[in-house]
């Protein structure tokens, strides 16, 4: 069956590329920007976060056209998750391929319209072409190609093709409208999963991801007129003294073989209302990426020790905490990816761990063997002039077909 797939891509590569780019261009044109609610005012074209229904309508239209059966699950109207299914699940083995429909804002400095796909030097350029609408287009087409070439009866298990909401931003309330919702409500039940949202040009497989803590620190002072600063207590100065200590803080940890050491980043700081007012409050936000063995209490204790070392009042709040995760690299998904890449592209992707987070984390927490693997440069995420090589999208589409047959194909 792999030979059938190989021959199909050899004979139809240009047509597949055109079809994929047409689908990608239509999805990129949809401004499915996902930001936290407090920043919606900066995006007046949005009525609510994400508006992923705009891409979901394209996905369901194509599934209808191709005869792919699907379900739609939504926690909030307008923020759906579409799960396409091929194969009959005779073995109880289910492979999930999941891409997300939401994107980050385009930002400034683009050389072209970020919502129009532009081809430059063999690369598709536009917001979301890599993160994550390009890989999503590839896995959608893989479903059609498998049905068209080998047919659903070739799969003894079930292939699940998912277009999901709510990956790029989470409100402080922590309510999830995408993979977290699906797993909590038991709307999907994969055995294995591949999340094509890491870049690495298909040369590495993500088997471990750091945990993440978002910590809000508030420094309190006393407001006064700027002409008489001695009557107040400047909260910004107080925060500055704390920041100097945090910059030198060494978080307690044991070095992890894939993830290495934790990181700490001061990402935001806000204080003061006007130049002629002594600021009574200053707020800073820390992004901390943790490795296995670290605990929330341990991190909190170290940060509080820094606060106690500075005279004055501080408040520490954890706005998010997710645990690090890892899967055994000796698993069927890793082996299938390595086998098929070796045959098609001539290399075997290596396993590694990453500081960023993907849907794989939620899936692993719920007992699914999930890895990250996909096309594109990891430096191209969330940047101006985001890009992905069109040839890589086509190669990834073929490899997805072959990996699905490797894991789920009938043996007789």
Long-range contacts (C-beta under 8 A, 24 or more apart in sequence): 1-150, 1-154, 1-405, 1-409, 2-340, 2-343, 2-402, 2-405, 2-406, 4-149, 4-150, 5-145, 5-146, 5-149, 5-150, 5-398, 5-401, 5-402, 5-405, 6-344, 6-398, 8-145, 8-149, 9-394, 9-397, 9-398, 13-394, 16-141, 16-145, 16-394, 16-397, 17-390, 17-391, 17-393, 17-394, 19-141, 20-137, 20-138, 20-141, 20-390, 20-393, 20-394, 20-397, 21-117, 21-119, 21-124, 21-390, 23-58, 23-62, 23-137, 23-140, 23-141, 24-117, 24-124, 24-129, 24-133, 24-134, 24-137, 24-393, 25-116, 25-117, 25-126, 26-58, 27-55, 27-58, 27-101, 27-128, 27-133, 27-136, 27-137, 28-115, 28-116, 28-117, 28-126, 28-127, 28-128, 28-129, 28-133, 29-115, 29-116, 30-54, 30-55, 30-58, 30-115, 31-115, 32-101, 32-102, 32-103, 32-128, 33-102, 33-103, 33-104, 33-105, 34-102, 34-103, 34-104, 34-166, 34-167, 34-168, 34-169, 35-104, 35-105, 35-168, 35-169, 36-169, 36-170, 36-171, 36-172, 37-171, 42-105, 43-105, 47-78, 48-76, 48-78, 48-79, 49-79, 49-166, 49-169, 49-171, 50-78, 50-79, 50-101, 50-102, 50-165, 50-166, 50-168, 50-177, 51-78, 51-79, 52-78, 52-79, 52-80, 52-101, 52-102, 52-165, 52-166, 53-78, 53-79, 53-80, 55-101, 55-133, 55-136, 55-163, 56-80, 56-82, 56-101, 56-163, 56-165, 59-84, 59-101, 59-140, 59-163, 62-140, 62-144, 63-143, 66-143, 66-144, 66-147, 67-147, 68-143, 68-144, 68-147, 68-161, 71-187, 73-181, 73-182, 73-185, 73-187, 74-165, 74-177, 75-175, 75-176, 75-177, 75-181, 76-177, 79-165, 79-166, 79-177, 79-178, 80-165, 81-162, 81-163, 81-164, 81-165, 81-177, 81-178, 81-179, 81-181, 81-182, 81-187, 82-162, 82-163, 83-160, 83-161, 83-162, 83-182, 83-187, 83-188, 84-140, 84-143, 84-160, 84-161, 84-162, 85-158, 85-159, 85-160, 85-161, 86-143, 86-146, 86-147, 86-152, 86-155, 86-158, 86-159, 86-161, 87-152, 87-155, 87-156, 87-157, 87-158, 87-159, 87-408, 88-152, 88-153, 88-155, 88-156, 88-158, 89-157, 89-158, 90-156, 90-157, 91-156, 91-157, 91-408, 92-157, 92-191, 93-156, 93-157, 93-158, 93-191, 93-192, 93-407, 93-408, 94-157, 94-158, 94-159, 94-160, 94-189, 94-190, 94-191, 94-192, 95-157, 95-158, 95-159, 95-160, 95-190, 95-191, 95-192, 95-193, 95-194, 95-333, 95-403, 95-404, 95-407, 95-408, 96-160, 96-162, 96-188, 96-190, 96-192, 96-193, 96-194, 96-363, 96-368, 96-370, 97-139, 97-142, 97-159, 97-160, 97-161, 97-162, 97-193, 97-194, 97-196, 97-400, 97-404, 98-162, 98-164, 98-179, 98-193, 98-194, 98-195, 98-359, 99-132, 99-133, 99-135, 99-136, 99-139, 99-162, 99-163, 99-164, 99-196, 99-197, 100-132, 100-136, 100-163, 100-164, 100-165, 100-166, 100-167, 100-168, 100-178, 100-197, 100-359, 101-132, 101-133, 101-136, 101-163, 101-164, 101-165, 102-165, 102-166, 102-167, 102-168, 102-169, 103-127, 103-128, 103-131, 103-132, 103-133, 103-168, 104-131, 104-168, 104-169, 104-382, 106-384, 107-384, 108-384, 109-384, 109-385, 110-384, 110-385, 111-385, 112-385, 114-386, 119-390, 120-387, 122-389, 122-390, 122-391, 123-387, 123-388, 123-389, 123-390, 124-387, 124-388, 124-389, 124-390, 124-393, 125-385, 125-386, 125-387, 126-386, 127-386, 128-386, 129-386, 129-387, 129-388, 130-199, 130-375, 130-376, 130-377, 130-380, 130-381, 130-386, 130-387, 130-388, 131-197, 131-380, 131-381, 131-382, 131-386, 132-167, 132-196, 132-197, 134-375, 134-376, 134-388, 134-393, 135-196, 135-197, 135-374, 135-375, 135-376, 135-393, 135-396, 136-163, 136-196, 137-393, 138-196, 138-375, 138-393, 138-394, 138-396, 138-397, 138-400, 139-196, 139-397, 139-400, 141-397, 142-397, 142-400, 142-401, 142-404, 145-397, 145-401, 146-401, 146-404, 146-405, 149-401, 150-405, 153-410, 154-405, 154-409, 154-410, 155-404, 155-405, 155-408, 155-409, 155-410, 156-408, 156-409, 156-410, 156-411, 157-191, 157-407, 157-408, 158-408, 159-404, 159-408, 160-188, 160-190, 162-188, 164-359, 167-197, 167-359, 170-320, 172-319, 174-320, 176-362, 178-359, 179-359, 179-362, 179-363, 180-362, 183-362, 183-363, 183-366, 190-363, 190-368, 190-370, 191-368, 191-369, 192-331, 192-332, 192-333, 192-368, 192-369, 192-370, 192-407, 193-333, 193-359, 193-360, 193-363, 193-368, 193-369, 193-370, 193-371, 194-333, 194-337, 194-370, 194-371, 194-372, 194-373, 194-374, 194-400, 194-403, 195-358, 195-359, 195-360, 195-363, 195-370, 195-371, 195-372, 195-373, 195-374, 196-372, 196-373, 196-374, 196-375, 196-396, 197-358, 197-359, 197-372, 197-374, 198-354, 198-356, 198-358, 198-372, 198-373, 198-374, 198-378, 199-374, 199-375, 199-376, 199-377, 199-378, 199-379, 199-380, 199-381, 200-349, 200-352, 200-373, 200-374, 200-376, 200-378, 201-375, 201-376, 201-377, 201-392, 202-341, 202-345, 202-349, 202-373, 202-374, 202-375, 202-392, 202-395, 202-396, 202-399, 203-347, 203-349, 203-350, 204-349, 204-350, 204-351, 204-352, 204-373, 205-329, 205-334, 205-337, 205-338, 205-349, 205-350, 205-351, 205-352, 205-371, 205-372, 205-373, 206-351, 206-352, 206-353, 206-354, 206-358, 206-360, 206-371, 206-372, 206-373, 207-258, 207-326, 207-327, 207-328, 207-329, 207-334, 207-351, 207-352, 207-353, 207-371, 208-256, 208-258, 208-259, 208-324, 208-325, 208-326, 208-327, 208-352, 208-353, 208-354, 209-259, 209-324, 209-325, 209-326, 209-353, 209-354, 209-355, 209-356, 209-357, 209-358, 209-360, 209-361, 209-372, 210-259, 210-262, 210-263, 210-289, 210-290, 210-291, 210-324, 210-353, 210-354, 210-355, 210-356, 210-357, 211-289, 211-290, 211-291, 211-294, 211-321, 211-322, 211-323, 211-324, 211-325, 212-287, 212-288, 212-289, 212-290, 212-320, 212-321, 212-322, 212-357, 213-286, 213-287, 213-288, 213-290, 213-296, 213-299, 213-318, 213-320, 213-321, 213-322, 214-285, 214-286, 214-287, 214-288, 214-318, 214-319, 214-320, 214-321, 215-285, 215-286, 215-288, 215-299, 215-303, 215-316, 215-317, 215-318, 215-319, 216-283, 216-284, 216-285, 216-316, 216-317, 216-318, 216-319, 217-242, 217-283, 217-284, 217-285, 217-286, 217-303, 217-307, 217-314, 217-315, 217-316, 217-317, 218-281, 218-282, 218-283, 218-314, 218-315, 218-317, 219-271, 219-281, 219-282, 219-283, 219-284, 219-312, 219-313, 219-314, 220-280, 220-281, 220-312, 220-313, 220-314, 220-315, 221-278, 221-279, 221-280, 221-281, 221-282, 221-312, 222-278, 222-280, 223-277, 223-278, 223-279, 223-280, 224-277, 224-278, 225-276, 225-277, 225-278, 226-274, 226-275, 226-276, 226-277, 226-278, 227-276, 229-278, 231-278, 232-278, 232-280, 233-278, 233-280, 233-312, 234-278, 234-279, 235-271, 235-279, 235-280, 235-281, 235-282, 236-271, 236-272, 236-279, 236-282, 238-282, 238-310, 238-311, 238-312, 238-314, 239-269, 239-271, 239-282, 239-284, 241-310, 242-284, 242-306, 242-307, 242-310, 242-314, 243-269, 243-284, 245-306, 245-309, 245-310, 246-286, 246-303, 246-306, 249-302, 249-303, 249-306, 251-288, 251-290, 251-294, 251-299, 251-302, 252-294, 252-298, 252-302, 253-290, 253-291, 253-293, 253-294, 254-291, 254-292, 254-293, 255-291, 256-291, 256-292, 256-293, 256-324, 256-326, 256-353, 257-353, 258-326, 258-351, 258-352, 258-353, 259-291, 259-292, 259-324, 259-326, 259-353, 259-354, 259-355, 260-291, 260-353, 261-291, 262-288, 262-289, 262-290, 262-291, 262-294, 263-288, 263-289, 263-355, 264-288, 264-289, 285-319, 289-355, 290-323, 290-324, 291-324, 292-324, 292-326, 294-324, 296-321, 322-357, 322-361, 323-365, 325-360, 325-361, 325-364, 325-365, 326-353, 326-364, 327-364, 327-369, 327-370, 327-371, 331-369, 331-371, 332-369, 332-407, 333-369, 333-370, 333-371, 333-403, 333-407, 334-371, 336-403, 336-406, 336-407, 337-371, 337-373, 337-399, 337-403, 339-406, 340-399, 340-402, 340-403, 340-406, 341-399, 343-402, 344-395, 344-398, 344-399, 344-402, 345-395, 345-399, 349-373
